[in-house]
Amino acid sequence: MLEVEDINNETISIAGGGLAGNALAILLGKSGYSNINVYEKRPRIPVASEKVFTMALSSRGIKTLKEIGLFEEIKNISIPMRGRMVHLLNELFYSYAEKNFGEQVNFHFETRCQDFDIKEKSFTKINNKTGRSKKVVTNTIIGADGAYSSVRNQMIRLPRQEYSQSFMSHAYKEIFIPAGPNEVFPDVHPLLTNLYEDFETNPTTPLVTIKTYPWSYQSNVALIGDAAHAIVPFFGQGMNAALEDVLDLYNCLKEMNEKQQQKTNGIVYSNTFTNGITFDRNVFEKAYKQYQVNRKSSSDAIAEMVIENFVEMSDKVMDKLFQRKKKVEHLLEEKFPQRYISRYELISFSTTPYIEAQRVGEINKSILHELTKDQDTESDPSNVDLDKADELIKKLLSK
């Protein structure tokens, strides 16, 4: 008979100890919640990984890291976008959580979760080393367990749960180029010293876009990060979008807690945590609903824009008309700062919602089309009609 661990009604269980799950655990601890349990199937210090991913941190992720209090530490071991490095970012989160919220956040490494029951708010945890399993009954489950989320796989069994996945015909493979002293690479071939070995031994990773909705069910469960909206990596936004999810959910919980306290004149009729904040099903259900309303349209937008960006990088960069439009766009950004901002800038260097960046990007396409449609692709981009550009920006962008 499976042993049952009824943690109690004041527990938050997070499936997945990646960046999103860890960040949320820390912010929940910062809010005052206790008994936050994070379950991660991998060991704390990973063995030599089969997969190596570089991570591009942009303004979106930075905003969340600043709220957590980890940005300066991560900044100190990072490199501006002149280059990239691989760091054990998860270990920074683990150490920070243990140092600052050790009594509130518990990590369970090498522990996989399965057999989720969304309505019962339960799952089975299995220790990878011992094989020992135990049924866990909790108060709410947060799925931060990635693109192939076990939590989401149970949610899609619920009535009216939407789900779609699409794979690209292309795939991802990491090829290592040593970081030498040279600043330019006139011929990359000599640097690919292990090209054959890398190609043969490094895994070929499928590229999948996953969409689902709703992202939550009552106060029982919610999805964040790739579990809610997996995207392909051609804008460097997967991690940043996940960290935006975390910050938005954290802010929604704060807002709903404040509203609940105002209704009760500051009196909370429930058992309190050690840190003074209580778990309230109504608060979590309302926060989950508001969070998914805030984030769903933007997550769909970045999923679409990432595919478009891949097409640009793979098919259009050698097209002369495309090149000309890009040169004109750079000129407009220079001549009309703060008025004309490219979609790339909005996505990578601002916290503008993705859905708004998508809207502006479509307008920008119209402006560039109007400015270049009657000009030869070989003509000097600086000869573009700036008066016409000014009028178009005023008319279409209202700036």
C-alpha positions in Angstrom: 0.0 0.0 0.0 1.3 3.4 -1.0 2.3 5.5 2.1 0.4 8.8 2.2 2.1 12.1 3.2 -0.7 14.6 4.0 1.6 17.7 4.2 -1.4 19.8 5.4 -3.6 22.5 4.0 -0.9 25.2 4.2 1.6 23.8 1.6 2.6 24.9 -1.8 4.1 22.2 -4.0 6.2 23.2 -7.0 6.9 20.5 -9.6 10.2 21.4 -11.2 13.3 23.0 -9.7 14.5 24.9 -12.8 14.9 28.6 -12.9 11.1 29.4 -13.0 10.3 27.0 -10.1 13.2 28.2 -8.0 12.4 31.9 -8.7 8.8 31.4 -7.7 9.7 29.5 -4.5 12.0 32.4 -3.5 9.3 35.1 -4.1 6.7 33.1 -2.3 9.1 32.8 0.6 9.7 36.5 0.4 6.0 37.1 0.6 5.9 35.1 3.9 4.5 31.8 2.8 6.0 28.7 4.4 6.0 25.0 3.7 7.0 25.6 0.0 8.3 22.3 -1.4 10.2 22.2 -4.7 10.6 18.8 -6.3 13.4 18.3 -8.9 14.1 15.0 -10.6 17.8 15.9 -11.3 20.5 16.0 -8.6 21.4 19.3 -7.1 24.8 19.4 -8.9 24.1 17.9 -12.3 26.5 15.3 -13.8 28.2 16.1 -17.1 25.1 17.1 -19.0 24.1 15.7 -22.3 22.5 19.0 -23.1 24.2 22.4 -22.9 22.2 25.5 -23.3 23.4 29.1 -23.3 20.9 31.6 -21.8 20.3 35.1 -22.9 19.1 37.3 -20.0 17.2 40.4 -21.1 15.4 43.2 -19.4 12.4 41.0 -18.7 14.3 38.4 -16.7 16.4 41.1 -15.1 13.3 42.7 -13.6 12.4 39.5 -11.9 16.0 38.9 -10.6 16.0 42.4 -9.1 12.8 41.6 -7.3 14.3 38.4 -6.0 17.6 40.2 -5.0 19.9 38.0 -7.2 20.6 40.3 -10.2 23.9 41.7 -9.0 25.3 38.3 -8.2 24.2 36.9 -11.5 25.5 40.0 -13.3 28.9 39.5 -11.8 29.3 36.1 -13.4 27.7 37.0 -16.7 29.0 38.4 -19.9 27.3 41.2 -21.9 26.0 40.0 -25.2 29.4 40.2 -26.9 29.7 36.6 -25.8 28.0 33.8 -23.9 28.9 31.5 -21.1 27.3 28.6 -19.3 26.8 28.9 -15.6 25.1 26.8 -12.9 22.4 29.4 -12.4 20.2 26.9 -10.6 22.8 26.5 -7.9 22.7 30.3 -7.3 19.0 30.1 -6.7 19.3 27.0 -4.4 22.0 28.7 -2.3 20.1 32.0 -2.2 16.9 30.3 -1.1 18.5 28.2 1.6 20.4 31.3 2.9 17.4 33.6 3.1 14.3 31.4 3.2 15.7 28.1 4.5 12.8 27.6 7.0 10.2 28.2 4.3 11.5 26.6 1.1 12.4 22.9 1.0 14.2 21.4 -2.0 13.7 17.7 -2.8 16.4 16.7 -5.3 16.4 13.5 -7.3 12.7 13.2 -6.7 10.4 12.8 -9.6 6.6 13.5 -9.4 3.9 11.5 -11.2 0.3 10.4 -10.9 -1.0 14.0 -10.4 -4.6 14.2 -9.4 -5.7 17.8 -10.1 -9.0 17.6 -8.3 -7.6 15.8 -5.2 -4.4 18.0 -5.2 -2.2 15.0 -4.9 0.7 13.3 -6.6 3.2 10.5 -6.0 6.8 11.4 -5.3 9.5 8.9 -6.0 13.1 9.0 -4.8 15.3 8.2 -7.8 18.0 6.7 -5.6 16.0 4.4 -3.3 12.9 3.9 -5.5 10.8 4.7 -2.4 7.5 6.3 -3.3 4.9 8.3 -1.3 1.6 9.9 -2.1 1.6 13.6 -1.3 -1.6 15.5 -0.6 -1.0 19.2 -0.8 -3.0 22.5 -1.0 -1.9 23.7 -4.4 0.4 22.4 -7.2 2.4 24.7 -9.4 3.7 23.0 -12.6 7.1 24.4 -13.4 8.2 21.1 -15.0 9.1 22.2 -18.5 7.8 21.6 -22.0 6.9 18.0 -21.4 5.1 18.8 -18.2 3.6 16.0 -16.2 1.3 18.4 -14.4 0.0 19.8 -17.7 -0.5 16.3 -19.1 -3.0 15.7 -16.3 -4.6 19.1 -16.8 -5.4 18.4 -20.4 -7.7 15.6 -19.2 -10.0 18.2 -17.7 -13.1 19.3 -19.6 -12.6 22.2 -22.0 -8.8 22.2 -21.6 -7.2 23.4 -24.9 -3.8 22.0 -26.0 -1.7 22.1 -29.1 1.9 21.3 -30.0 3.8 21.8 -33.2 7.3 20.6 -34.1 9.6 22.5 -36.5 11.2 20.5 -39.3 14.5 21.8 -38.0 16.2 20.7 -34.7 18.8 22.0 -32.3 22.4 20.7 -31.8 25.2 22.4 -29.8 28.6 22.8 -31.5 31.4 24.0 -29.4 33.7 26.9 -30.5 36.5 27.7 -28.1 36.7 31.3 -26.8 40.1 32.4 -28.2 41.7 35.8 -28.2 40.5 36.7 -31.7 37.6 39.2 -32.1 36.6 38.2 -35.6 36.3 34.8 -37.3 37.3 35.1 -41.0 37.0 31.4 -41.3 35.2 29.5 -38.6 36.3 26.0 -39.8 39.7 25.8 -38.1 38.0 26.6 -34.8 35.6 23.7 -35.0 38.2 21.2 -33.8 35.6 18.8 -32.5 33.0 19.3 -35.1 32.6 15.6 -36.0 32.6 14.5 -32.3 30.1 17.2 -31.3 27.8 16.4 -34.1 27.9 12.7 -33.4 27.7 12.8 -29.6 25.6 15.9 -28.8 21.9 15.2 -28.8 19.6 16.4 -31.5 16.9 18.3 -29.6 13.4 18.7 -31.2 12.1 22.2 -31.4 8.5 22.4 -30.2 5.9 25.1 -29.6 3.3 24.2 -27.0 0.1 26.1 -26.2 -2.5 25.3 -23.6 -5.3 27.1 -21.8 -6.5 27.6 -19.1 -3.2 27.6 -17.2 -5.0 26.9 -13.9 -7.8 25.0 -12.3 -9.5 26.6 -9.3 -6.9 27.1 -6.6 -5.6 23.6 -7.1 -3.0 24.0 -9.8 -1.3 26.5 -12.1 1.3 26.3 -14.8 4.3 28.6 -15.3 7.1 28.8 -17.9 7.5 26.2 -20.5 4.9 24.1 -18.9 2.4 26.8 -19.9 3.9 28.0 -23.2 7.0 26.3 -24.6 8.6 28.2 -27.4 11.6 27.7 -29.8 14.8 29.5 -28.9 15.3 31.9 -31.8 14.7 35.1 -29.8 16.4 34.1 -26.6 13.2 34.7 -24.7 12.3 31.3 -23.2 13.9 32.0 -19.8 12.9 35.6 -19.8 9.2 34.8 -20.5 9.3 32.2 -17.7 10.7 34.7 -15.2 8.1 37.2 -16.3 5.4 34.6 -15.5 6.9 34.3 -12.0 6.9 38.0 -11.3 3.4 38.4 -12.6 2.0 35.5 -10.5 3.9 36.9 -7.5 2.3 40.4 -8.0 -1.1 38.9 -8.6 -0.9 37.0 -5.3 0.2 40.2 -3.5 -2.7 42.1 -5.0 -5.3 39.5 -4.2 -4.0 39.1 -0.6 -4.2 42.9 -0.1 -7.8 43.0 -1.4 -8.7 40.0 0.8 -7.3 41.8 3.9 -9.2 45.0 3.0 -12.5 43.0 2.9 -11.8 41.7 6.4 -10.5 45.0 7.7 -7.0 43.4 7.9 -8.2 40.3 9.8 -7.5 37.0 8.2 -9.7 34.2 9.4 -7.4 31.3 8.9 -4.4 29.6 10.5 -1.3 31.7 10.0 2.1 30.7 8.9 5.1 31.4 11.1 5.9 34.5 9.0 2.3 35.8 9.4 0.8 35.2 6.0 -2.0 32.7 5.4 -2.9 30.4 2.5 -6.3 31.4 1.2 -8.0 29.3 -1.6 -9.9 32.3 -2.8 -6.7 34.4 -3.0 -4.9 31.7 -5.0 -7.8 31.0 -7.4 -8.3 34.7 -8.2 -4.5 35.3 -8.5 -4.2 32.3 -10.9 -7.0 33.6 -13.0 -5.6 37.1 -13.2 -2.1 35.8 -14.0 -3.2 33.8 -17.0 -5.3 36.7 -18.3 -2.3 38.9 -18.0 0.1 36.5 -19.7 -1.7 34.3 -22.2 -1.9 36.8 -25.1 1.7 37.8 -24.7 2.9 34.2 -24.5 1.1 33.4 -27.8 2.6 36.5 -29.3 6.2 35.6 -28.5 5.6 32.1 -29.8 4.6 33.5 -33.1 7.3 36.1 -33.3 10.0 33.6 -32.5 9.0 31.5 -35.5 9.0 34.7 -37.7 12.5 35.6 -36.4 13.8 32.1 -37.4 12.4 32.6 -40.9 14.2 35.9 -41.1 17.5 34.5 -39.9 17.4 31.4 -42.1 15.7 32.6 -45.3 15.8 36.4 -45.6 19.2 37.7 -44.4 20.6 37.5 -47.9 17.6 39.1 -49.5 18.5 42.6 -50.7 15.1 44.2 -50.0 15.1 42.7 -46.5 18.7 44.1 -46.0 17.6 47.5 -47.2 14.6 47.6 -44.9 16.8 46.7 -41.9 19.2 49.6 -42.8 16.3 52.0 -43.1 15.0 50.8 -39.8 18.3 51.5 -38.1 18.2 55.0 -39.6 14.7 55.6 -38.3 15.8 54.5 -34.8 18.7 56.9 -35.0 16.7 59.9 -36.4 13.5 59.3 -34.3 14.7 58.0 -30.9 11.9 57.0 -28.6 9.4 57.4 -31.4 10.4 54.6 -33.7 11.6 51.5 -31.8 12.1 48.2 -33.6 10.4 45.0 -32.6 13.7 43.5 -31.7 14.5 46.3 -29.3 11.0 46.1 -27.7 11.4 42.3 -27.2 15.0 42.1 -26.1 15.7 45.5 -24.4 12.5 46.4 -22.7 9.7 45.0 -20.6 7.0 46.0 -23.1 4.4 43.2 -23.2 5.1 40.8 -26.0 1.6 41.4 -27.5 2.3 45.1 -27.7 5.7 44.5 -29.3 3.9 42.3 -31.9 1.4 45.1 -32.6 4.1 47.7 -33.0 6.2 45.3 -35.1 3.3 45.0 -37.6 3.0 48.8 -37.8 6.7 49.1 -38.3 6.5 46.7 -41.3 3.9 49.0 -42.9 6.1 52.0 -42.3 9.2 50.3 -43.8 7.2 49.1 -46.8 5.9 52.6 -47.6 9.4 54.1 -47.3 11.1 51.5 -49.5 8.5 50.3 -52.0 9.5 52.9 -54.7 13.3 52.8 -54.2 16.0 50.6 -55.7 17.4 48.1 -53.3 20.9 49.4 -54.1 20.2 53.0 -53.3 21.6 54.7 -50.3 19.3 54.1 -47.3 20.2 57.6 -46.0 18.2 59.0 -48.9 15.0 57.8 -47.5 12.3 60.4 -47.2 12.5 61.4 -43.5 9.6 63.8 -43.8 7.4 61.0 -45.0 8.8 58.8 -42.2 7.9 61.5 -39.6 4.3 61.6 -40.9 3.9 57.9 -40.9 5.3 57.6 -37.4 2.8 60.3 -36.2 -0.1 58.7 -38.0 0.5 55.0 -37.4 2.4 55.0 -34.1 0.9 58.1 -32.6 4.3 59.4 -31.6 
